[in-house]
């Protein structure tokens, strides 16, 4: 019943429910009078009954008693899952728990952002318990949970009013207003079109490590601008008075027009050359900078298994991998992201437990 309603929804959680429904081989029912409820869930009629699928706010606003499933709700929330209620008419039917899969490199990215002296805040519509559990795993200190889409924009605006410079990272329809309200909106490349249109920066590889890259690159660019301005002002401060004859009566200094023209050209060349140094910018997570990684892999039990994983990793561009079957570990030197490595191992039929 939940999948029947969610097939008409555009929310990311709907995809998870539909995928599971397909795996179970269950049919979908015809839904009438479908209504998406912003920040709450969805409802619609199937046969003579009205079904509601959504969060605790939807149940409370519909005066549906959820006491019978409160214990399992809290159990799921404490694990970092997003519990979704399903109700028929005014009666609770059960809960579907949906887990956000934390990408291995997300923890690394958040740690790197914090190391740059930037405060990281999780801004989410999920319930407080689920958000806190996920934040603890990811290493996020501050959490603002249970916010409606319009409240995300308000929270960002409130931070800016306090004098904070805010960068917002998002990928969904609900994130678009907040992306616009922030000083710098950063959209995940695999996100919705409206989020991408609303952002200032788009992460083409959909990796949070690219947030770190964009921050580091922006700092390098800003430093380069200040260097170029310094040398341009220094050149003009010295050369213009001489060319104007200010020191002629005192020191007899003059500047030939040809030398002045050559000096002006050299000034322009030095500024351009200094700017071109940015082409050498290569943070550790970018392609072109090889990293050594130890990858703990679950499921390898024989030499055939280790060979399969090793071949899968070595097929990645600019990657050299060696497997230690006894330690269940792959030693890799690569330019690839943790996400790409995890995907390669998964496609080979095994599970990455840890990357360091």
Residue frames as qw, qx, qy, qz and C-alpha x, y, z in Angstrom:
[[0.000, 0.885, 0.466, 0.000, 0.00, 0.00, 0.00],
 [0.323, -0.774, 0.113, 0.534, 2.88, 2.33, 0.84],
 [0.389, -0.145, 0.604, 0.680, 4.52, 1.67, -2.52],
 [0.235, 0.634, 0.676, 0.293, 1.24, 2.29, -4.34],
 [0.087, -0.958, -0.210, 0.174, 1.12, 5.79, -2.85],
 [0.414, -0.673, 0.314, 0.526, 4.86, 6.46, -3.18],
 [0.569, 0.237, 0.582, 0.530, 4.91, 5.67, -6.90],
 [0.180, 0.848, 0.373, 0.331, 3.26, 9.08, -7.36],
 [0.396, -0.889, 0.021, 0.230, 5.72, 10.90, -5.10],
 [0.568, 0.724, -0.244, 0.305, 8.99, 12.63, -6.07],
 [0.463, -0.784, 0.377, -0.170, 10.59, 12.24, -2.62],
 [0.309, 0.533, -0.787, 0.026, 13.89, 10.26, -2.47],
 [0.389, -0.172, 0.815, -0.394, 12.45, 7.99, 0.24],
 [0.794, 0.326, 0.149, -0.492, 9.77, 6.93, -2.23],
 [0.575, 0.541, -0.593, -0.156, 12.42, 5.31, -4.44],
 [0.033, -0.339, 0.893, -0.294, 13.58, 3.12, -1.55],
 [0.597, 0.119, 0.594, -0.526, 10.04, 1.89, -0.83],
 [0.762, 0.495, -0.100, -0.406, 9.35, 1.21, -4.51],
 [0.363, 0.538, -0.760, -0.018, 12.65, -0.65, -4.92],
 [0.230, -0.175, 0.883, -0.370, 11.88, -2.91, -1.95],
 [0.699, 0.293, 0.351, -0.550, 8.36, -3.49, -3.20],
 [0.673, 0.549, -0.400, -0.294, 9.77, -4.60, -6.56],
 [0.136, 0.427, -0.880, 0.157, 12.25, -6.94, -4.85],
 [0.408, 0.023, 0.784, -0.466, 9.36, -8.55, -2.95],
 [0.024, -0.132, -0.844, -0.519, 7.42, -8.92, -6.21],
 [0.135, 0.533, 0.682, -0.482, 4.32, -7.17, -4.87],
 [0.218, 0.582, 0.560, 0.548, 1.76, -5.59, -7.15],
 [0.056, -0.086, -0.185, 0.977, 0.70, -1.94, -6.98],
 [0.128, 0.629, 0.747, -0.176, -2.84, -0.76, -6.35],
 [0.157, 0.610, 0.349, 0.693, -4.69, 2.07, -8.07],
 [0.271, -0.390, -0.436, 0.764, -4.59, 5.28, -6.02],
 [0.045, 0.747, 0.454, 0.484, -7.21, 8.04, -6.16],
 [0.276, -0.932, -0.098, -0.215, -7.21, 11.54, -4.64],
 [0.782, -0.047, -0.203, 0.588, -3.43, 11.47, -4.15],
 [0.099, -0.973, 0.002, -0.209, -2.06, 14.37, -2.10],
 [0.659, 0.161, -0.378, 0.630, 1.59, 15.18, -1.31],
 [0.418, -0.888, -0.186, -0.046, 1.84, 16.91, 2.08],
 [0.419, 0.700, -0.348, 0.462, 4.95, 19.08, 2.27],
 [0.013, -0.529, 0.640, -0.557, 7.22, 18.09, 5.13],
 [0.667, -0.197, 0.481, -0.534, 4.84, 15.33, 6.26],
 [0.407, -0.034, 0.904, 0.130, 4.28, 12.62, 3.63],
 [0.303, 0.016, -0.588, -0.750, 1.56, 11.53, 1.22],
 [0.455, 0.191, 0.733, -0.467, -2.04, 10.31, 1.35],
 [0.385, 0.165, -0.573, -0.704, -4.48, 8.79, -1.09],
 [0.772, 0.011, 0.352, -0.529, -7.49, 6.49, -1.43],
 [0.199, 0.226, -0.918, -0.259, -7.16, 2.81, -2.33],
 [0.290, -0.391, -0.865, -0.125, -10.56, 1.22, -2.60],
 [0.358, -0.796, -0.401, -0.276, -12.81, 2.44, 0.24],
 [0.670, -0.601, -0.164, 0.405, -9.88, 3.30, 2.54],
 [0.191, 0.942, -0.188, 0.203, -7.64, 6.35, 2.92],
 [0.879, -0.147, -0.120, 0.437, -3.96, 5.50, 3.40],
 [0.040, -0.976, 0.190, -0.095, -1.32, 7.84, 4.82],
 [0.882, 0.019, -0.095, 0.461, 2.45, 7.35, 4.55],
 [0.189, 0.817, -0.137, 0.527, 4.77, 9.79, 6.30],
 [0.344, 0.270, -0.610, 0.661, 6.47, 11.03, 9.43],
 [0.226, -0.383, -0.742, 0.502, 5.33, 11.59, 13.02],
 [0.114, 0.235, 0.078, -0.962, 4.07, 15.10, 12.17],
 [0.423, -0.059, -0.600, -0.677, 1.60, 13.61, 9.66],
 [0.438, -0.310, -0.841, 0.067, 0.31, 11.14, 12.24],
 [0.159, -0.348, -0.515, 0.767, -0.09, 13.84, 14.90],
 [0.229, 0.176, -0.139, -0.947, -1.90, 16.20, 12.52],
 [0.525, -0.097, -0.660, -0.529, -4.21, 13.32, 11.55],
 [0.595, -0.394, 0.382, -0.587, -4.86, 12.46, 15.25],
 [0.890, 0.102, -0.433, -0.101, -3.58, 8.90, 14.72],
 [0.660, -0.650, 0.357, -0.121, -2.33, 7.10, 17.85],
 [0.666, 0.531, -0.518, 0.073, 1.17, 5.67, 17.23],
 [0.488, -0.626, 0.519, -0.316, 1.80, 4.42, 20.78],
 [0.964, -0.019, 0.244, -0.101, 1.65, 0.77, 19.70],
 [0.843, 0.393, -0.007, 0.368, 4.73, 1.17, 17.48],
 [0.096, -0.964, 0.202, -0.142, 6.63, 3.79, 19.53],
 [0.713, -0.525, 0.436, 0.160, 9.16, 1.28, 20.86],
 [0.772, 0.205, 0.439, 0.413, 10.18, 0.00, 17.44],
 [0.292, 0.917, 0.106, 0.250, 10.13, 3.59, 16.11],
 [0.319, -0.892, 0.319, -0.010, 12.70, 4.62, 18.73],
 [0.803, -0.233, 0.481, 0.264, 14.77, 1.50, 18.05],
 [0.663, 0.534, 0.332, 0.406, 15.01, 2.35, 14.34],
 [0.084, 0.973, -0.006, 0.215, 15.63, 6.06, 14.99],
 [0.548, -0.749, 0.353, 0.117, 18.51, 5.31, 17.40],
 [0.775, -0.017, 0.487, 0.402, 20.20, 3.32, 14.62],
 [0.086, -0.435, 0.328, 0.834, 20.03, 6.33, 12.32],
 [0.171, 0.352, 0.829, 0.399, 17.17, 4.98, 10.21],
 [0.290, -0.003, -0.040, -0.956, 14.30, 7.13, 8.98],
 [0.192, 0.293, 0.917, -0.191, 11.08, 5.50, 10.25],
 [0.296, -0.045, -0.369, -0.880, 8.05, 6.02, 7.99],
 [0.410, 0.172, 0.717, -0.537, 4.56, 5.41, 9.40],
 [0.240, -0.135, -0.728, -0.628, 1.78, 3.75, 7.38],
 [0.296, 0.204, 0.646, -0.674, -1.81, 4.27, 8.47],
 [0.100, -0.336, -0.790, -0.503, -5.18, 3.14, 7.12],
 [0.324, -0.768, -0.414, -0.366, -7.96, 5.59, 7.88],
 [0.288, -0.819, 0.262, -0.422, -7.33, 6.41, 11.56],
 [0.913, -0.360, 0.191, 0.000, -5.45, 3.23, 12.45],
 [0.022, -0.748, 0.640, 0.174, -1.67, 2.74, 12.42],
 [0.954, 0.221, -0.146, -0.136, -0.61, -0.28, 10.32],
 [0.893, -0.192, 0.052, 0.404, 3.14, -0.30, 10.85],
 [0.125, -0.888, 0.284, 0.341, 6.52, 1.26, 10.13],
 [0.849, 0.425, 0.004, 0.313, 8.99, 1.03, 7.26],
 [0.469, -0.758, 0.202, 0.406, 12.55, 1.88, 8.26],
 [0.681, 0.691, 0.012, 0.242, 14.70, 3.47, 5.55],
 [0.669, -0.538, 0.124, 0.497, 18.45, 3.75, 6.04],
 [0.332, 0.914, -0.224, -0.060, 20.56, 6.48, 4.50],
 [0.923, 0.006, 0.007, 0.386, 23.76, 4.78, 3.38],
 [0.214, -0.917, 0.212, 0.263, 26.68, 6.91, 4.53],
 [0.753, 0.597, -0.217, 0.171, 29.31, 6.99, 1.80],
 [0.832, -0.256, -0.155, 0.467, 32.74, 5.95, 3.13],
 [0.459, 0.250, -0.004, 0.853, 34.27, 9.24, 2.01],
 [0.237, -0.802, -0.286, -0.468, 31.60, 11.39, 3.66],
 [0.697, -0.672, -0.122, 0.220, 33.16, 10.96, 7.12],
 [0.661, -0.063, 0.142, 0.734, 36.54, 11.82, 5.62],
 [0.181, 0.589, 0.301, 0.728, 35.07, 14.90, 3.90],
 [0.418, -0.844, -0.234, -0.241, 33.40, 16.23, 7.06],
 [0.746, -0.498, -0.015, 0.442, 36.61, 15.72, 9.02],
 [0.540, 0.166, 0.226, 0.794, 38.57, 17.60, 6.33],
 [0.040, -0.751, -0.305, -0.584, 36.05, 20.50, 6.29],
 [0.585, -0.796, -0.157, 0.012, 36.26, 20.82, 10.09],
 [0.744, -0.239, 0.070, 0.620, 40.04, 20.81, 9.86],
 [0.324, 0.462, 0.242, 0.789, 39.75, 23.92, 7.66],
 [0.071, -0.139, -0.415, 0.896, 38.13, 25.68, 10.63],
 [0.407, -0.158, -0.372, -0.819, 34.59, 25.47, 9.21],
 [0.421, 0.006, 0.702, -0.574, 31.63, 24.57, 11.42],
 [0.260, -0.058, -0.835, -0.481, 29.56, 21.74, 9.90],
 [0.468, 0.088, 0.491, -0.730, 25.81, 21.64, 10.60],
 [0.038, 0.216, 0.931, 0.294, 23.39, 18.91, 9.54],
 [0.393, 0.200, 0.136, -0.887, 20.13, 20.52, 8.40],
 [0.147, -0.048, -0.942, -0.298, 17.47, 17.87, 7.86],
 [0.606, -0.230, -0.159, -0.745, 13.77, 17.13, 7.86],
 [0.644, -0.084, -0.758, 0.062, 14.42, 13.79, 9.60],
 [0.640, -0.723, -0.205, -0.159, 13.44, 13.30, 13.22],
 [0.192, -0.863, 0.419, -0.208, 15.87, 14.34, 15.98],
 [0.786, -0.372, 0.493, -0.008, 16.86, 10.81, 17.06],
 [0.860, 0.369, 0.264, 0.235, 17.67, 9.57, 13.54],
 [0.350, 0.880, -0.130, 0.292, 19.54, 12.77, 12.69],
 [0.389, -0.790, 0.449, -0.153, 21.62, 12.62, 15.88],
 [0.879, -0.149, 0.444, 0.096, 22.50, 8.97, 15.31],
 [0.747, 0.556, 0.172, 0.321, 23.63, 9.66, 11.74],
 [0.086, 0.937, -0.211, 0.265, 25.48, 12.82, 12.81],
 [0.638, -0.630, 0.444, -0.011, 27.43, 10.87, 15.43],
 [0.873, 0.116, 0.391, 0.267, 28.57, 8.38, 12.79],
 [0.555, 0.721, 0.146, 0.388, 29.48, 11.12, 10.31],
 [0.561, -0.159, -0.199, 0.788, 31.27, 13.29, 12.88],
 [0.031, -0.605, -0.237, -0.760, 28.87, 16.25, 12.67],
 [0.202, -0.095, -0.626, 0.747, 28.63, 18.20, 15.93],
 [0.288, 0.254, 0.264, -0.885, 25.63, 20.46, 15.30],
 [0.046, 0.305, 0.897, 0.317, 22.23, 19.14, 14.15],
 [0.388, 0.194, 0.164, -0.886, 19.08, 21.03, 13.21],
 [0.027, 0.128, 0.970, 0.205, 16.43, 18.34, 12.70],
 [0.125, 0.576, 0.780, -0.210, 12.73, 18.13, 11.93],
 [0.066, 0.489, -0.042, -0.869, 12.69, 21.21, 9.70],
 [0.609, 0.638, 0.455, -0.121, 10.19, 21.79, 6.91],
 [0.634, 0.383, 0.295, 0.603, 11.50, 22.82, 3.46],
 [0.057, 0.880, 0.122, 0.455, 10.64, 26.49, 4.06],
 [0.604, -0.792, 0.083, 0.041, 12.35, 26.34, 7.45],
 [0.820, -0.020, 0.164, 0.549, 15.65, 25.29, 5.86],
 [0.326, 0.645, 0.146, 0.675, 15.77, 28.66, 4.12],
 [0.381, -0.868, -0.053, -0.315, 14.86, 30.40, 7.39],
 [0.822, -0.492, 0.083, 0.274, 17.64, 28.62, 9.30],
 [0.676, 0.225, 0.169, 0.681, 20.22, 29.59, 6.66],
 [0.068, 0.773, 0.151, 0.612, 19.00, 33.20, 6.65],
 [0.598, -0.795, -0.054, -0.085, 19.14, 33.29, 10.47],
 [0.815, -0.254, 0.108, 0.510, 22.78, 32.21, 10.42],
 [0.460, 0.453, 0.196, 0.738, 23.62, 34.91, 7.88],
 [0.221, -0.863, -0.165, -0.422, 21.86, 37.53, 9.99],
 [0.726, -0.662, 0.036, 0.183, 24.24, 36.61, 12.81],
 [0.043, 0.878, -0.432, -0.201, 27.14, 37.54, 10.54],
 [0.685, -0.199, 0.678, 0.179, 28.05, 34.00, 9.52],
 [0.371, 0.476, -0.565, -0.562, 29.22, 33.16, 6.00],
 [0.734, 0.035, 0.607, -0.302, 27.10, 30.16, 5.01],
 [0.298, 0.304, -0.764, -0.486, 27.72, 27.51, 2.35],
 [0.759, 0.052, 0.423, -0.492, 24.78, 25.14, 1.84],
 [0.087, 0.253, -0.900, -0.343, 25.25, 21.69, 0.28],
 [0.621, 0.214, 0.546, -0.520, 22.10, 20.00, -1.01],
 [0.075, -0.099, 0.852, 0.509, 20.61, 17.85, -3.76],
 [0.101, 0.468, 0.878, 0.001, 16.82, 17.87, -3.42],
 [0.038, -0.674, -0.448, -0.586, 13.81, 19.99, -4.29],
 [0.507, -0.798, -0.321, 0.057, 13.47, 20.87, -0.60],
 [0.630, -0.383, 0.019, 0.675, 17.03, 22.22, -0.55],
 [0.410, 0.541, 0.343, 0.650, 16.58, 24.70, -3.41],
 [0.161, -0.930, -0.163, -0.287, 15.33, 27.70, -1.33],
 [0.663, -0.693, 0.130, 0.252, 18.15, 27.21, 1.19],
 [0.715, 0.089, 0.303, 0.624, 20.74, 26.98, -1.61],
 [0.219, 0.741, 0.258, 0.581, 19.55, 30.36, -2.92],
 [0.405, -0.896, -0.091, -0.157, 19.49, 31.92, 0.56],
 [0.796, -0.423, 0.089, 0.423, 23.08, 30.90, 1.36],
 [0.060, -0.819, 0.346, 0.453, 26.23, 32.86, 0.51],
 [0.204, 0.421, -0.798, -0.380, 27.42, 29.90, -1.56],
 [0.866, 0.075, 0.258, -0.422, 25.02, 27.20, -2.76],
 [0.022, 0.434, -0.873, -0.220, 26.68, 23.87, -3.58],
 [0.855, 0.132, 0.073, -0.497, 24.58, 21.25, -5.42],
 [0.565, -0.201, 0.788, 0.138, 25.34, 17.55, -5.76],
 [0.182, 0.319, -0.614, -0.699, 25.60, 16.77, -9.49],
 [0.171, -0.182, -0.943, -0.218, 23.26, 13.79, -9.22],
 [0.119, 0.367, 0.606, -0.695, 20.62, 15.91, -7.49],
 [0.360, 0.706, 0.606, -0.073, 17.38, 17.36, -8.82],
 [0.417, 0.521, 0.298, 0.683, 17.37, 19.90, -11.64],
 [0.191, -0.907, -0.190, -0.322, 15.91, 22.64, -9.44],
 [0.684, -0.661, 0.076, 0.299, 18.69, 22.19, -6.86],
 [0.671, 0.045, 0.304, 0.674, 21.33, 22.39, -9.59],
 [0.199, 0.711, 0.320, 0.593, 19.71, 25.52, -11.05],
 [0.397, -0.895, -0.144, -0.143, 19.60, 27.15, -7.61],
 [0.781, -0.467, 0.070, 0.409, 23.27, 26.54, -6.78],
 [0.099, 0.921, -0.316, -0.203, 26.45, 28.55, -7.40],
 [0.001, -0.529, 0.842, 0.106, 28.70, 25.47, -7.47],
 [0.930, 0.080, -0.059, -0.355, 27.87, 22.04, -8.89],
 [0.409, -0.487, 0.771, 0.039, 29.83, 18.94, -7.82],
 [0.641, 0.374, -0.468, -0.481, 29.99, 16.92, -11.03],
 [0.422, 0.197, -0.882, 0.068, 31.30, 13.75, -9.36],
 [0.691, -0.510, -0.258, -0.443, 28.65, 13.89, -6.59],
 [0.734, -0.110, -0.501, 0.444, 31.37, 13.44, -3.97],
 [0.384, -0.910, -0.156, 0.020, 31.45, 15.38, -0.72],
 [0.683, -0.328, 0.151, 0.635, 35.26, 15.42, -0.95],
 [0.370, 0.475, 0.347, 0.719, 34.74, 17.86, -3.82],
 [0.269, -0.926, -0.228, -0.136, 33.28, 20.31, -1.28],
 [0.644, -0.605, 0.150, 0.444, 36.73, 20.28, 0.33],
 [0.579, 0.165, 0.405, 0.689, 38.30, 20.74, -3.11],
 [0.127, 0.787, 0.370, 0.477, 36.09, 23.74, -3.92],
 [0.428, -0.897, -0.071, 0.081, 36.91, 25.41, -0.60],
 [0.671, -0.403, 0.282, 0.555, 40.64, 24.86, -1.01],
 [0.478, 0.377, 0.446, 0.656, 40.55, 26.02, -4.62],
 [0.039, -0.909, -0.302, -0.285, 38.58, 29.16, -3.73],
 [0.534, -0.790, 0.075, 0.294, 41.17, 30.02, -1.05],
 [0.638, -0.107, 0.402, 0.648, 43.98, 29.55, -3.59],
 [0.296, 0.647, 0.447, 0.542, 42.17, 31.74, -6.14],
 [0.238, -0.950, -0.186, -0.074, 41.57, 34.48, -3.57],
 [0.620, -0.584, 0.220, 0.475, 45.24, 34.41, -2.50],
 [0.559, 0.195, 0.469, 0.656, 46.25, 34.64, -6.16],
 [0.100, 0.850, 0.373, 0.359, 43.98, 37.67, -6.70],
 [0.411, -0.899, -0.006, 0.148, 45.51, 39.46, -3.72],
 [0.661, -0.298, 0.356, 0.589, 49.04, 38.69, -4.98],
 [0.429, 0.466, 0.477, 0.609, 48.22, 40.07, -8.43],
 [0.096, -0.938, -0.263, -0.205, 46.66, 43.21, -6.96],
 [0.573, -0.722, 0.105, 0.373, 49.70, 43.78, -4.74],
 [0.585, -0.112, 0.425, 0.682, 52.19, 43.59, -7.61],
 [0.261, 0.667, 0.480, 0.506, 49.98, 45.68, -9.91],
 [0.245, -0.954, -0.167, -0.043, 49.61, 48.43, -7.30],
 [0.627, -0.565, 0.221, 0.489, 53.34, 48.29, -6.45],
 [0.541, 0.215, 0.464, 0.668, 54.27, 48.61, -10.12],
 [0.102, 0.799, 0.391, 0.446, 51.94, 51.55, -10.66],
 [0.442, -0.875, -0.104, 0.165, 52.94, 53.26, -7.40],
 [0.584, -0.447, 0.321, 0.597, 56.60, 53.25, -8.49],
 [0.474, 0.189, 0.565, 0.648, 56.36, 53.63, -12.26],
 [0.140, 0.827, 0.487, 0.243, 53.61, 56.23, -12.77],
 [0.260, -0.921, -0.016, 0.291, 55.32, 59.03, -10.72],
 [0.499, -0.364, 0.479, 0.623, 58.60, 58.43, -12.59],
 [0.372, 0.411, 0.652, 0.517, 56.83, 58.44, -15.98],
 [0.001, -0.915, -0.393, -0.094, 55.04, 61.67, -14.99],
 [0.437, 0.565, -0.172, 0.678, 58.38, 63.38, -14.19],
 [0.550, -0.811, -0.146, -0.138, 57.73, 63.84, -10.46],
 [0.753, -0.527, 0.140, 0.369, 61.37, 63.05, -9.61],
 [0.669, 0.564, 0.117, 0.470, 62.95, 64.78, -12.64],
 [0.028, 0.896, -0.142, 0.421, 63.80, 68.11, -10.94],
 [0.620, -0.696, 0.336, -0.134, 65.20, 66.40, -7.81],
 [0.723, -0.303, 0.590, 0.193, 66.96, 63.30, -9.15],
 [0.230, 0.537, -0.547, -0.600, 66.78, 63.73, -12.92],
 [0.383, 0.060, 0.921, 0.024, 64.88, 60.45, -13.26],
 [0.555, 0.340, -0.195, -0.734, 62.95, 59.91, -16.49],
 [0.623, 0.066, 0.778, -0.054, 61.30, 56.90, -18.09],
 [0.100, 0.223, -0.654, -0.716, 61.55, 56.22, -21.82],
 [0.726, 0.148, 0.037, -0.670, 58.15, 55.45, -23.42],
 [0.703, 0.269, -0.636, -0.169, 59.63, 52.24, -24.85],
 [0.216, 0.159, -0.850, 0.453, 60.81, 51.08, -21.43],
 [0.437, 0.020, 0.430, -0.789, 57.44, 52.05, -19.94],
 [0.776, 0.197, -0.262, -0.539, 55.64, 50.01, -22.60],
 [0.579, 0.237, -0.775, 0.090, 57.94, 47.03, -22.01],
 [0.030, -0.126, 0.744, -0.655, 57.44, 47.33, -18.24],
 [0.629, 0.068, 0.179, -0.754, 53.65, 47.44, -18.70],
 [0.781, 0.218, -0.499, -0.307, 53.81, 44.29, -20.83],
 [0.397, 0.211, -0.824, 0.344, 55.99, 42.53, -18.26],
 [0.322, -0.090, 0.544, -0.770, 53.53, 43.52, -15.53],
 [0.783, 0.126, -0.069, -0.605, 50.67, 41.92, -17.48],
 [0.693, 0.270, -0.667, -0.037, 52.74, 38.81, -18.19],
 [0.127, 0.220, -0.800, 0.544, 53.66, 38.41, -14.50],
 [0.545, -0.012, 0.371, -0.752, 50.01, 38.69, -13.45],
 [0.837, 0.215, -0.270, -0.424, 48.89, 36.10, -16.03],
 [0.542, 0.320, -0.756, 0.178, 51.80, 33.78, -15.17],
 [0.140, -0.189, 0.717, -0.656, 50.96, 33.99, -11.49],
 [0.715, 0.081, 0.176, -0.672, 47.30, 33.16, -12.23],
 [0.769, 0.304, -0.505, -0.249, 48.33, 30.18, -14.38],
 [0.083, 0.347, -0.860, 0.365, 50.01, 28.62, -11.35],
 [0.645, -0.046, 0.417, -0.639, 46.50, 27.61, -10.30],
 [0.810, 0.286, -0.391, -0.331, 46.60, 24.93, -13.01],
 [0.409, 0.317, -0.811, 0.273, 49.04, 23.06, -10.76],
 [0.490, -0.293, 0.450, -0.687, 46.45, 22.90, -7.97],
 [0.673, -0.007, -0.709, -0.211, 45.88, 19.25, -7.03],
 [0.559, -0.472, 0.434, -0.526, 44.32, 18.48, -3.64],
 [0.241, -0.282, 0.926, -0.074, 44.79, 14.95, -2.31],
 [0.577, 0.302, 0.704, -0.284, 41.34, 13.80, -3.40],
 [0.530, 0.685, -0.112, -0.488, 41.63, 15.03, -7.00],
 [0.924, 0.306, 0.173, 0.151, 42.53, 12.91, -9.96],
 [0.488, 0.742, -0.272, 0.371, 46.26, 13.16, -10.60],
 [0.176, -0.624, 0.607, -0.459, 47.31, 12.81, -6.93],
 [0.716, -0.027, -0.695, -0.066, 47.91, 9.15, -6.05],
 [0.491, -0.552, 0.404, -0.539, 47.01, 7.98, -2.56],
 [0.334, 0.133, -0.927, 0.113, 47.89, 4.83, -0.65],
 [0.651, -0.291, 0.101, -0.693, 44.89, 3.15, 0.97],
 [0.010, 0.081, -0.982, 0.170, 44.22, 0.08, 3.09],
 [0.620, -0.090, -0.215, -0.749, 40.81, -1.43, 2.37],
 [0.294, -0.076, 0.898, -0.318, 39.24, -4.02, 4.68],
 [0.542, 0.095, -0.500, -0.669, 36.99, -6.30, 2.61],
 [0.595, -0.079, 0.666, -0.443, 34.35, -8.72, 3.83],
 [0.860, 0.342, 0.138, -0.352, 33.58, -11.97, 2.05],
 [0.506, 0.613, -0.605, -0.052, 37.01, -13.02, 0.71],
 [0.840, -0.369, 0.345, -0.197, 37.63, -16.64, 1.73],
 [0.871, 0.025, 0.384, 0.304, 39.96, -18.11, -0.91],
 [0.371, -0.322, 0.410, 0.769, 42.59, -17.21, -3.48],
 [0.202, 0.479, 0.690, 0.504, 39.90, -17.12, -6.17],
 [0.140, -0.889, -0.425, 0.092, 38.04, -14.45, -4.18],
 [0.369, -0.711, 0.113, 0.589, 41.15, -12.34, -3.63],
 [0.374, -0.006, 0.588, 0.717, 42.08, -12.59, -7.32],
 [0.110, 0.689, 0.643, 0.316, 38.61, -11.44, -8.32],
 [0.226, -0.916, -0.219, 0.249, 38.79, -8.39, -6.04],
 [0.453, -0.494, 0.324, 0.667, 42.35, -7.59, -7.09],
 [0.331, 0.260, 0.645, 0.638, 41.41, -7.70, -10.78],
 [0.005, -0.837, -0.532, -0.129, 38.37, -5.49, -10.16],
 [0.315, -0.858, -0.025, 0.406, 40.50, -2.87, -8.42],
 [0.452, -0.327, 0.477, 0.679, 43.29, -2.97, -10.96],
 [0.327, 0.535, 0.638, 0.447, 40.79, -2.33, -13.74],
 [0.078, -0.942, -0.245, 0.214, 40.25, 1.14, -12.25],
 [0.512, 0.759, -0.071, 0.395, 42.25, 3.83, -14.03],
 [0.204, 0.660, -0.464, 0.554, 45.69, 4.60, -12.53],
 [0.723, -0.506, 0.269, -0.386, 45.24, 2.03, -9.78],
 [0.514, 0.320, -0.787, 0.118, 47.59, -0.67, -8.48],
 [0.724, -0.446, 0.187, -0.491, 46.16, -3.11, -5.93],
 [0.405, 0.257, -0.864, 0.153, 47.61, -6.02, -3.97],
 [0.750, -0.440, -0.161, -0.467, 45.46, -8.32, -1.78],
 [0.041, 0.325, -0.856, 0.401, 46.50, -9.82, 1.58],
 [0.630, -0.266, -0.604, -0.409, 43.99, -12.67, 1.93],
 [0.513, -0.206, -0.706, 0.442, 45.06, -13.50, 5.49],
 [0.096, -0.240, -0.360, 0.896, 44.32, -9.95, 6.68],
 [0.233, 0.696, 0.678, 0.043, 41.28, -9.59, 4.36],
 [0.084, -0.827, -0.015, 0.556, 42.88, -6.35, 3.21],
 [0.660, 0.592, 0.241, 0.395, 43.64, -4.69, -0.13],
 [0.382, -0.598, 0.097, 0.698, 46.66, -2.38, -0.32],
 [0.490, 0.705, 0.444, 0.257, 45.93, 0.14, -3.05],
 [0.245, -0.412, 0.131, 0.868, 47.78, 3.02, -4.67],
 [0.266, 0.585, 0.702, 0.307, 45.25, 5.00, -6.68],
 [0.006, 0.065, 0.067, 0.996, 43.87, 8.30, -7.92],
 [0.368, -0.436, -0.670, -0.475, 40.30, 7.04, -7.51],
 [0.403, -0.453, 0.252, -0.755, 37.84, 8.18, -4.82],
 [0.255, -0.103, 0.883, -0.380, 36.68, 5.90, -1.99],
 [0.677, 0.338, 0.284, -0.588, 33.26, 5.79, -3.67],
 [0.645, 0.521, -0.459, -0.319, 34.74, 4.42, -6.92],
 [0.146, 0.356, -0.907, 0.171, 36.75, 1.80, -5.02],
 [0.444, 0.054, 0.710, -0.543, 33.73, 0.72, -2.96],
 [0.726, 0.427, 0.016, -0.539, 31.64, 0.39, -6.12],
 [0.501, 0.496, -0.689, -0.167, 34.31, -1.76, -7.86],
 [0.043, -0.201, 0.924, -0.321, 34.53, -4.13, -4.89],
 [0.568, 0.213, 0.506, -0.613, 30.73, -4.36, -4.64],
 [0.705, 0.478, -0.243, -0.463, 30.42, -5.16, -8.34],
 [0.350, 0.395, -0.849, 0.015, 32.93, -7.96, -7.80],
 [0.732, -0.319, -0.552, -0.240, 30.54, -9.39, -5.19],
 [0.591, -0.204, -0.543, 0.561, 32.19, -8.30, -1.96],
 [0.263, -0.907, -0.296, -0.148, 31.71, -5.65, 0.74],
 [0.372, 0.464, -0.335, 0.730, 34.06, -2.85, 1.81],
 [0.560, -0.631, -0.499, 0.200, 34.10, -2.58, 5.62],
 [0.339, -0.860, 0.000, 0.382, 36.68, 0.16, 6.07],
 [0.649, 0.584, 0.023, 0.486, 39.03, 2.39, 4.06],
 [0.419, -0.863, 0.035, 0.279, 41.97, 4.18, 5.60]]
